[in-house]
Amino acid sequence: MDNRPIGIFDSGIGGVTILQHLIAKLPNEEYIYYSDSKHNPYGEKTKEEVIHFVDGIIHYFIAKDCKAIVFACNTATALAIDEMRKKYPNLLLIGTEPAYKMIHDYAPNSKTIVMATPATIESERFQKLYHHYDNQKSYLLACPNLAHLIEEGEEEKLTSYLQNLLGPFQKENIESVVLGCTHYPLISKKIETVLRKVKFYDGGEGIANHLFHLLETNHQLNLNKAKKEVYFEDSSYNKQKKERFFTLLTELQK
Ligand code: DGL
C-alpha cells in the first residue's frame, strides 16, 4: 500500500485525455497534473530543450514525493524518456507512444493515418516503432502547430487546418487513425467530419492498464477508498487553463 500521489504531465492540457483513463482504472489514487504551458508547444522544440523542460518537471514531482510519473505527452516521451530513465533509475516513469502497434494487433490490413507532432514523427524512438510494425498501408502525418490550436481552443482555425491536412485523403478510404499526440483525441469528431467514419487508436487505456499492473505488482496501489483530488499546476499560472482542464476532464468522464 502506497498513498503517495501519481504525477502526470503534458506540455499543456492535452494530457487530460490520458488522465481520464488513469482515473477510470485507478480511482483510489491522488493525481498531480502539471501543464507546462509556458513552454508549449513541445512538438517544434529541439530534443535538448524538451529534455531540459522535462527534467524540471521531474524535479517538481520528486519534491511532491510522487510514486510514479506519467509522461502524458508523446513528444516528451519520444525525446526525453530514455535520458530521464538513465538519470533517475529509481523512479517509475511511464511513457505515451503513438499507438501504432495497435494497428498491427487489431487492424493490420487497414489503411492508416498516424498523426503526431513533427518532433514525434521524426524521433528515433517513433521511427523504430513504425518500421517494426509497418503495414505498408500507412501515412505518417506530422502536424505542426495542431496541438497549439487545440490548446488554445481555436475552433475556426482548427476546422480549416484539418480540412487542408486531411482533405487530400478523403478519397483514400482511410479506416484507422492513430492519434499520436495526447491533444488529438479532443478533436476526434472534427477529424471525422473530414475523413468520415474511422476507427481511432490512442495509448490512454493501455497506459492505465500498464500502470495498474506495475503498481499492483509492487504493492503500491492506494487502497484507501476515500474520495481523491486531482491537483492542477500550470507553469504559466494561467487560471483559464485550469478551468478548461477541469471542464474537459468532466466532459471526458461522462
Ligand atoms: N500533447 C503532446 C503530445 O502528446 C505535445 C503537444 C505539443 O506540445 O506540441 O505530443
Boltz pocket constraint, residues with backbone or C-beta under 6 A from the ligand:
constraints:
  - pocket:
      binder: B
      contacts: [[A, 10], [A, 11], [A, 12], [A, 14], [A, 15], [A, 39], [A, 40], [A, 41], [A, 42], [A, 43], [A, 44], [A, 72], [A, 73], [A, 74], [A, 75], [A, 76], [A, 117], [A, 120], [A, 147], [A, 148], [A, 180], [A, 181], [A, 182], [A, 183]]
      max_distance: 6.0
